[in-house]
């Protein structure tokens, strides 16, 4: 799943390592509280919100150049302190000899190997985040960079003579300070679109810099690759160091950028891969080379060079304005300028990829049939599966002897590091970060079920069963409505929408891969655009109706929950469910589609998916806006809980307030949970526990009493 779709979902998909990485990048570096691994004791084997928040969360993973050692970061959370702390571990390539390297009260993260014996990382120095180094035993710590502002990411050149640094510059298009004599004025002025993004005003822009490195210190003087340009690289809100690559000879940097601003930016997804020559300062757009017909008009991100420097590959979408287009693997031959797609036969997303060492083929993670699985692809376009197990692989790196070092998770287990044999597809677990917690928990069962849709298609639906499931008993059951809208219901592990904790509270969870999700072919993916209230809603009802036929499902105690587009689904079903459900929960959902069009910040999304603005009267828009949930509030008669973050600029909190007030004005039992300091997600520990408690209190009130 690409980062933009994950952002829109409102679910912290730990199935995507990038999301986990940003979650770990806390701002508590100056905290005096050294939060570490929990020794929590679980009562009666029950998985609770407090247990969930006590789990260590594995983030960035880095393999040493000789593949003999693995450095990785883990974040720990304290509900009591309402804070987090990130540390770095190192272990041998077989998972043995794991040891904690960082013991400071300040968070230390983003490990990267300088050589086989030294690790670079980020931590704060005098309140400013800088690059540091240490040896593989955590000793001989040394500060490498001394910039006057935060270093947000770094990438050393292969020859170790230079380093790329991500640092932010003021955004000239957003006026944060107007008058010197009004120092306490808090207002900001914008005269164009994209003045805010995700959860903040865009007062600064990340830029890539290149600085010399002498092996012991990063030079203070550095070159801004976007000097004087009002653009961002990496791209907000989730881009990181993965959007850059050094050429093998260390003479060029490839970077990802959408060179647009204001209204042009907010309407277009056309980002490109640029090649910057550090010797002469020249920049070349690799996506729009002169004389080529293919101009790569969609998202182009995450470049990677082949070992010999002949090829550069990246992930590419075909169409401008369609952020959920299929993400394909694209290869450019730098010797003759020829381009080709190498995953055309794979009708789904390439979510991450690497070159296979000095061999000209790839390993990649792809969305397929409800899992994030491993595949290989060669330059001729032959794609082969590597694994068949039901799980999500999140990141991958090369190990020794035909092995990949990956992170893996499922609906039953949080992220751990594994080694995968690329020949046999067998996975060996290298870390056991939360084993002390799992050993105290009752396990659950997850089954894949084929549900027949109203138009005769087979739909993969995950069914999650409570611990000690007894098919002779009847259980309250929850329909989970996925967000996105185009984001597969995979084997993800979430610290909010967590199926294992839902099952542990005694609920069966039904999670269908309804129309509009990747991993089931292009047509299945695209059947949702312009049809929000159509087949995808029928698919959701088909799933709950099918599972409800089972004798262990209590048809009189059905609930319906979801976030983002899943929240839209909840609001829509509240007016169309014909008495199926006894309660609803919507998180950061869309209640009024007309309101959404003029409130959201990334305009390409409603422009494509809704067909345009509501004032453009055409067949698509008239059909789409006619499915707005607020138009059917007169049929609401079922208790509903509305949850929203006030810093959510993807879907404004006014949507939840409107839905809540509509319900109460109709006399429908309703609750409203607002988070003034949260965005499309809920990231703070105490807010997270409050979210879980409120969620389960509402379900228990209407489905168990």
Buried (B, 14 or more C-beta within 10 A) or exposed (E): BBBBBBBBBBBBBBBBBBBBBBBBBBEBBEBEBBBBBBEBEBEEEBBBBBBBBBBBBBBBBBBBEEBBBBBBBBBBBBBEBBBBBBBBBBBEBBBEEBEEBBEEEBBBBBBBBBEEBBBBBBBBBEEBBBBBBBBBEBEEBEEBBBBEEBBBBBBBBBEEBBBBBBBBBEBEBBBEEEEEEEEEEEEBEBEEBBBBBBBEBBBBBBBBBBBBBEEEBBBEEBBBBBEEBBBBBBBBBBBBBBBBBBBBEBBBBBBBBBBBBBEBBBBBBBBBBBBBEBEEEEBBBBBBBEEBEBEBBBBBBBBBBBBEBBBBBBBBBBBBBBBBBBBBBBBBBBEEEEBBBBBEEBBBBBBBBBBBEEEBBBBBBBBBBBBBBBBBBBBEBEBEEBBEBBBBBBBBBBBEEEBBBBBBBBBBBBBBBBBBBBEEBBBEEBBEBBEBBBEBBBBBEBEBBEBEBEEEBEBBBBBBBBBEBEEEEBBBBBBBBBBBBBBBBBBBBBBBBBBBBBBBBBBBBBBBBBBBBBBBEEEBBBBBBBBBBBBBBBBBBBBBBBBBEBEBBBBEBBBBBBBBBBBBBBBBBBBBBEEBBBBBBBBBBBBBBBBBBEBBBBBBBBBBBBBBBBEEEEEBBEBBBEBBBBBBBEEBBBBBBBBBBBBBBBBBBBBBBBBBBBBBEEEBBBBBBBBEEBBBBBBBBBBBBBBBEBBBEBBBBBBEE
